[in-house]
Amino acid sequence: MIKFFSVVCLAFLFSINTANAQNYKTHKVKEGETIESISKQYLVTPFDIYKLNPDAKKGLKPNTLLIIPKSKVPEPKVTITKELQGFKTHKTRRKETLYSLAKEYNITEDDIKKYNTYLYSNTLGKGDKLQIPIFKTTRTVETVELTMPYTVLPKEGKWRIAYKFGISVAELEALNPEMNDVLQEGEVINVPNIHKDEQKQFDDQYSYYKVLPKEGFYRLKLKLGLDQDQLEALNPGLKESGLKMGMILKIPYNEAIGAGEELANAIDLTDSISDFKTKHIAVMLPFRLNRVNYDSISGTKLSIKNDPYLNVSLDFHSGILMAIDSLKTLGISLKVDVYDTKYQVSEVADIIRNHDFEHMDAVIGPLTPNNFEKASSELRLYNVPIISPIGENLQLYDNVFESRPSASILKDKTIAYIKTVPDVNNTIIISDSKNATIANELQQDFPHARHLYSKQNKDGVDENYVLIDDVAHMLKPGLNMVFLETQDDGFVSNVTSILNSLIQKEDLEEKKPEIKIMLTTTNENSAFKGDEVSNEHLSNLQFTYASMSKTQNADNNNSFVEKYKKLYNTPPNKYAIRGFDLTMDIVLRLVSSENLYKSVNESPLTEYVENKFEYKKKLFGGYFNDSVYLVKYQDLRIVEVNPVNESVSAEAIGGF
């Protein structure tokens, strides 16, 4: 019986290997080879290789075996040309044939006959003297690109294009690192270079579903009511590839799903904890405790008050402590080492040199760019993930996680959202000269927009104001979208006051048209929170922008906020909340995935008190947070805007 079972197992394994061999091959790494050179050799992308060989991200070692997927790119055309260089005389021996001679000289039998024409009518005999042609052979392989340009069609989003070319949304984004969230008709992007007959066609009679992390056929059966055989029948190729996160599946029309689930929901990682081993993390902050005056209570308080780095570090650390307490209640064992970087690069180097960082699961900080750069470059040698709490535009080494969305991401998300606002009749860009560059970029995105600069003095210096008549002449009946680009709070106060005064309800008797105004900016900064700026005006203008975090309103009753106030007798500020959110996310990712790197795919989107994290990997580099909040002022509060489910009502904009 045991032998029978063994034979059955071997037969089963053999059948699996035979099937897989049709879609995969192996490659033994040679000295000096890179992922890029190997991907070009097999006509696949580096992304394809990393997906099957995650350890390759740590570097390639000679003689390592890589699994290479079957290329979707058409086989390159090979052209062989032969140029006659001369002849060699050959006297035939007994038992030699045209076949053996052709094989010996690496030519064809027809080549021999062509230059020894008597052989067309006679057989080869012993002692025959033959002219054997000598050729120079040139083999030309047509260059085949892994990707090809594709022009976005009307109503096409990321998931439709991903489905069409048989890849996941993540793979499409990897091919187009600069691609915006919302694709525009006519936009040109990169897609896999596959034959037209291999491209899948979208059918409105079906629904399309994006596979979420950790979803298998069993979960899909419960969710969609379709078993594995049904899904494989609807999706040719699924049987060979298996389910992959982000894959788009064609399913019978389902009203609950509609055309497709394009946006992933945030995952609650507390439901996915699987590793209860102690996790070891380090926190590096510029406390600069060596500068604190400990001689008296008043001296200590004054040191804290006068040192902005100490202030931020203490607030951030208080959030970390709250997170550690919350994680303990979940049964998570955690060892946390806290280091004072003293805001010195040399201190960062000494800390890493004198402590065991090689076996750390993750490092949070340092806060400041130069110190973070030093720490990330040192820890890169150990492949230890390091997370920047508030920095941006960092050197993204392959072990770096930039948790703060960059200014360019905030700008792109704002522009993408504004393009979806319905019934906009007019767009105006108001800026000072310091923001001329972004104003010109906006002009490219909104070619029909009109531009108004701040008034300047005789020396060409901005005086940070515009006149009401200048703005009024630019407005049109209906909805006016106004971009305000500045870092001067006086200019913000001037413009918002004027815009607020120009909002106009329709008056049929006086023949006055309705004028609605919606205010936005690509760079929401402290100028919009200045003392001179009226929150009432911002609310009337439905001031809308992209933000790295959302604001906790007093009526939210968040448990973290309540616990924090009870412990510290004050509400948490943005640094305390970020310390809590970031620590919760990092540790929960560590205990729900094999490591922080793999959590990027297994837990793409997470959300906590005020921050959410959706890490994307640069093709050749580290990870950046691509998730932001779209928020707006409404009824003297800041509320989140849902760009998909919330249609912007013209009646709700620019009202009183």
N, C-alpha and C positions, 0 to 999 in steps of 0.2 A: 504494500500500500504506500509506504514511504517513497519507494522508487517511482511508483506511478505519479505521485504528487510532484516529485522532483522533475520528472520528464515534462509534466504539464506546465510547471513553472518555467522551465527552460524554453519550451515552445512558445509560451506567452511572451517571454522576454524577447525571444528572437523576432516574433511578429512585430513587437513594438519597435525594435531596433531597425527592422527592415523599413517600416513606415517612416520612421524619423529620418532614415538615411536619405529619403527622397527630398527632404526639406532642409537638411542641415549637413554640413561637412565640418571637418576639424582642420585646424592649422597649427603647426608647431612653430612657435615664435623663434625667429633667428636673431642673432646679435645685431643691434642697431635698428631693428624694425619698430615702428610706432603704430598706434591704432589707426592713424590717418593713412599710412602707407598700406596697411593690411586691408582697410576698408576700400581703398581704390582698387586693390588687386582683385577683390571679390565682388566689386560693384555693389557694395552696401554702404550704409552710413555708419559713422562711429557710434551713433545712438543705438543702431541695431546690434552692434557687437557688445556694447556696455550692458544692454538689456539682458543678454544671455550670459554675460561674463562680468558680473558686478565687481569682482575682485580686480579686474583689469584697470579700474579707476585708480588703484593704488600704484600702478606702474607695471610695465611688462618685464618679465624675466625670460632669458633665453631658455628654450625647450619647454616652455609652458604650452599646454594644449588649449586652444580657444575653440569654442563652438561658433561656427559661421552660418548664419541663416541663408536660405536660398535667395538670390537676388531677384528683385522685381523688375530690374532694368533689362531691356532687350539685349540679347547677346551681341557683342560688337561684330561688325562685318570684317572678315579677314580676307585680304587680297594677296595672292602670291604671284609674283612676276619672275620670269627666268630670262636671263640675258646670256647668249652664247659667248663663251670666252675662248674656245678652241677645241681641239680634239686630242684624244689619246688612242693609240693603236693597240688593239687587243687581238691576240691569236687564240682562237677557241681550242679548248681541250675537250677530251672525251667526257661525256655526260653533262657538259654545260648546256644550258638552255637559255632562251631569251629571258625567261622569268628570273633565273638565278643571276644572270648578268645585270638585269635591271635592278635587282635587289643589291648586288655588290657595288654598283656605281651610283646608287640612289637616284635613278632616273626611271622613266617608264619604258615599256616595250615599244610603244609607238615612237619614242625618241630615238631608239636604236634603229627601227625600220626607216624612219624619215631620212637618216643619213647613210643608210645602207639599203638602197631601194630594191636590190635584188631579192631581199628577204620577203617582199610582198608576194612573190610568186614561188620562192624556193624555201626549203627548210634549212635550218642552221646545221652546218657540218663541221666535223673536226678539222682544224687547220685553217678555217676561214679567218681572213684578216678583216677586222671590223674597225670602223671609225666610231669611237665612243665620245659623244659630245660632253663638253665640260661647261656647266652653267654656273653663273652667279645668281643665286636665288635671293630675292628680296621679299620679306614677309611684312606686309603693312596691316596694322590693326587700327581700324577706325576708332577714333576717340569717342567714348560714350559718357555723357554726363549723368551723374547720379540723380540730379534733379533737373526739372525744366520749368520755365516760367509759365504761370497760369493766371489768366485774367478773371477776377471774381465776377460772377454773374449776378443779376438781380436776385435779391432775397437769399443769397448764399451766405451762411455763417461758417464758423470754424468747423462745427460738427458735420455739416453737410459735405464740405470739401474733404474732411478726414474720411468720411464714409465712402465718398466717391473714389478715393485713391487707396482705400484699404489700409489706412493707418489710424492710429489713435490721435486724439486732439493734442496730447502731449508731444507726439512725434511731429505733428504739423508745426507746433510752436517751436520745437527744437530746430526745424529747418528754416524758421523765420523768427530769429531772436528779437527783431525790432517790430514785429507785428502787433497792432493794437488789438484790444478786446473785441471791438466791433469792426468788422470788415466793411469797406465801402465798395459799391459797384464800380468796376473798372480798375480796382486796385490790382497790382501785379505781385504775386507771391511765388515762392518756390514749392513745388510738389514733386513726388517721386516720378521719375521718368519711366512710365509704363505705357504699354500699348493701349490704344483707345478701346480695343475690345475687352481689356481687363478692367476698365473703369466701370464702376457700378453706377447705375442710374437711380436717381431719387424718384420715388413713386408716392404721390400725394394720397393714394389709397391705403398706405401703410403708415404706422408710427415708427419712430426710431428712438432707441433707448441707449444711453451711454452707460457702460458698465462701471459701477462704483468700486472703490477699493474693497478687497477681500470678498467680493461677490462671486460665488460659484454657481453651478447649475441648480443646486438645491435651493439657494436663496432666490434665484430668478424664477424657479418653479413656484415658490410661495408668492412672489411679488407679481409675476406676470401671468401665472397660470399656464406656462408653456414648459414642456419637458425638454430634455437635451436633444432628442431626435427632431422635435419640431423646430427648435432654434437652428440646428445644423442644416435642416432642409431649406429654411428661409435664408440662410447665410452661408453660401458655398465658401469653403476654405476654413470655416470655423472648426471643423472636425480635425484638421491638420494643425491649426495654430493653437487651439484651445482658447479659453477666455483670457482676455488681457484687460487690465484697468484702462479705462478711457476708450475702449473699443466701442464702435457704434453698431448696434444690432438692429436689423430690420425685423419688425414684429407686426402682427395683425393690428389694424387700427384700434387705438385705445383712447377714449375721450380723456381719461385722467392724465395721459401722457401727451396726447396731441402729436405735434410734429416731431418732438424730441426733447429729451432732458438735457439742455445745453449747459446749464450751470450746476456745478456740484454743490451739495449742501455741506455745511460745516460738520465735521465729525466730532462726536463727543468721545474723546480717548479714554475717559474713565470707564467706559464699557469694554475697552479692548486691552486692559492690563493683563499681560501674560508672563512677564518676567519679574519675579520678586527678589532677585539677587540685589545686593547693595550696589547702588550706583554712586560713582565718585565724580563730583564736579568741582570746579574751582571758579571763584568769583574774583575778578581783578578790578578794583575801583580806586580812583585818586582821592582817598580820604585826606592825605597829607597831614596825618596825625602828628608828625614831627613839628608842625608849625603851630599846634594848638597850645594856648596858654593855660596850663593846669593849676596855676598858683591860686586861683580863686574861681568861684562859680561865675562871677561877673566876667572875669577874663576868658573863661571857657565859652560863655555865651557870645561874647564879642568876637571871638575867633570863628565861631560857627557862622555868625551873622555876616562877617566880612569875607568869608572864603566861599565863593560860589561853587567850587569843585567839591568841597566838603558838604555843602548843603545838598547838592544833587546826589552825591554818593550816599548820604545818610537816608534820604528819601527813597532812593532806589533800593538800598539795603533793607529798609523797613518792609517794602513790598516783597522782597525775597524771603524774609523771615516769615511773613504771613503765608507765602506759598509753601514753604517747608512744613509749616504746621498743618496746612490743608492736605498735603501729600501724605503726611504720616497717618492721618485719619483714613486714608485709602489703603493703608497697609504697605506703603512703599518705604523701603529702607534706603536712606540717603546719607552720604558723607559729603559735607560741604567745607571746602577750604577757602577762606576769605583772605585776600592779600591787598595791602595798601601799595599801590604803584607809585605814590608820591608825585604823580604827574611827571615822571622821569623815565626816559627810554632806558637808561642804564639800570634803573631799579627793576624794570620789567625783565631785562636780560638776566639779572642776578636771581630774581625769583624763580625763573624757569630753570636756570642752571643749577640751583641749589635744592630743588625739590623734584619729586618724581612725577613729572607730567606725562611721561610716556604712556602710562596706563590710565590716564584720565578718560572718562566717558565724554566729557564736554567741558568747555571753558566759556564763561560769560564775561565779556569785557576784554580789554580795557575800554573806557569810554571815549578817550580822545584819539584822533586819527594816527598820530605818530606812534603812540604807545601800542595801539592796536596793530598797526603795520608790523612792528617789531615782534609782538607776541605771535601773530598769525604766521609770519615767516619762520620763526623758531619751531612752532608746533607743527608746521607742515611736514617736517622731517619724520614725525611720529604718526602722521595722518590723524591727529586729534582735531575733532571739529571745534571751531571757535566761533562764537556768536557775538556780533556787534550790536549792542543795545540801541544806540541812537545815531551811529555814524552812517554816512552815505558817501557814494562815489569812492568806495574803497577799492584797493587792489584785491580783486576776487581770486585769491588762490583757491585750489580745489578743496581746501578744508574750511573755507570761510562761508559763514552764513550772515548775510546782511539783512537784519530783521526789520530795518526801517525802509519803507518804500522810498525810492529815490524821487527827486523833484521832477525828473523827466517822466516817471511813471504817473505821478500825480497829475502832471500836465496832460499827458496822453489820455488818461481816464476821464478827465474833465472834458476835453475836446470831444472824445468819443460819445460821452453822454449828451452833451449839448447838441450834437448832430442828430440825436434821436428825439429831441423835444419837438412836438408837433406844432404846426400853425405859427411858426416864427416868420414874421413878415419883414423883419429888418434886423441887421446886426451892426453894432457899433463897437469900435475898439477905442478906449480912452486910456492914454498912458503918458508917463513922463519920458524924458529923453533917455534916462537910465535903463528903461525897459523897451527901448526901440527894437531890440533884436527879437524879443518874444512877440511884440506887436506885429513885426513883419512876418514872423512865422504864422501867426494867426491869420494874417491876410492871405497866406497861401491856402490855409484850410477853409477860410471863408472868403472867397475871392470877391464877393459882392459887398463885403463889409466896408463901412466908412470909418476913417481913422481921425481921431481928435487928440492933439497933443496938448500938454500943459502949456500955459502961457510962460514966456521967458522974458527976462530983463534985457537991456541993451547989450549985455555981455554974453548973451546966449545961455544964461543959467536959469534953470526951472524955478518958477515962482509958485508952483504947485497949486494952481487953480485954473478953472475954466469958467466961462461966462454962461449964464443961463440961456442966452439967445443962441450961442454956438451949439449947445446941446439940443435945444428945442427945434432948430432948423434941420437937425438930422433925424428926428423921430418921425415915424409913420403911424397911421392908424393901425390898430391891431397890436400884436405882440412884438415888442422890441427886445432883443437880446443884447445886453451891454457887458462887454469884458472891461474890467478895470485892472490895469497892471501898474502897480506902484508899491513902494515900501514906505511911503510918507503918510502918516496918519492925518495930517492936515489936508492933504489932497483927497484922501478917502472921505473925510468929513465934508469937504466942499462938493465932491461929485455926488455922494449919496443924498445930501440935502437937496441938491438941484433935481436929481432924478425923482426923488420922492414928491417934490412940488409939481412935477410935470405929469404925474399919473392923472389920467382924466377919464371920468365916466361919460358915457354917451349921453348927449343932450339933444334930442330931436328938435326941440323948439329953437334952441340957439345954433342948431346945425353943427354941433361939436361932435367929432367922432370919438370913439373909445380908444384910449391909449394905455396900453399895458406895458410894464417894464419888468424884466427879470434881470437881476445882476449876478455876474459870476466873475471868477478870476482863475487863472492857472496857477497862481502862487498865493494861497491864503497865508498871511503872515501877521505879525504883531500890529501892523498898521491898521488892520481891520478891527482890532480890539482896543484901539486908543480911546482915551477918556473923552475926546471930542466927537467920537463916532457914535451916532444914535442907533441903539439896537432896534428901536421902533422903526427907524428908516430901513434898516437891513431886513427886518421882518416884512415890511410892506413890499419890499423889492424881491422877496423870496431869495435872498442871497444864497447861492448854491456853489459848492466847491468840493474838491476831493481832499480827503484828510487821511492821515495815517491812523487816526484813532477816532472813535466816536465819543461824544460827551455824555457823561452820566447825569441825567436830570434828577431833580430832587425826589420825584415821585416814582423812581424806578425800583426802590427798595431792594437794591442788590445786597446779597448777604455779605460779600467781601467788604463793601463800603461800610455796612453797619458794624461789622466786627472791628474794622480798622478804627472807626470813630470811638468805639467802646474802649479799645486798647490805648489809643494815643490821644483821645479827647480832641480830635480834629479830623476833618474829612481828608482822605488821601488826595494828594495832588497827582499830576500826570506822570511824574517820575516814579512815585510809589506804585501806582497802578501798572505802569509798564514793567516794573521790577517783578510784580506779582504775575502778570500775564505771561511774560517771557519765561520765567522760571517754571511755571506750570506747564507751558507748552514743551519746553526742552525735556523736562523729566518725564512727562507723559509720553512723549515720542520715544524716549529711550526704553521705557518699560513696556511699550506696545509693539515695538519693532526690534529687529536685531541690532540696529544702531541708528544714529541720527540720519545718516545718508539714505538708508533704505526707507526711513519714515517719510521721505519726501514723496515717494510714489505710493506708499501704502496709506498715508494719511495726508492727502494733498491740501486740504483746507481745514483749519481749526480756528476757533474763536473763543474769547474769554470775556473779561469785563469790558474793556474798551479797545482791545486790539485783536486783529486776526492775522493769521499767518498762512500764506500759500507760496511755498518756496518753488522757484523754478531754477533749473541749472543752466548756466551758460555753457555753450557747446564746448568751449575750452576754458574752463574756470570753475568758480564756486557757485554759490546759491544766493539768490536775491528774492526778497518778499515782493510778490506781484499783486498782493491784495490790499485794496484801500476801501475806505468808506466814502460814499457820496452823501453829503449832508446839506441841509439848508436851514435857514432861519424861518421859523413859522410860529406865529403867536408868541413872540419873545422867547422862544425856545429853539434849540438846535436839534433837529430830528433827522433820522436817517432816510435817505431816498433810495427806493428800490428801483433800479433802472429797467428791470424787466416787467415787474408786476404793476408798477405805478405808472399810469399814463398821466402826463402832466396836463392838467386842465387849464385852459386859458383863463377861465373864470377865477381860478385860484391864484393867479399871478398878478401882482401889481394892484391888489385891492386894498381897501382900507379896513 
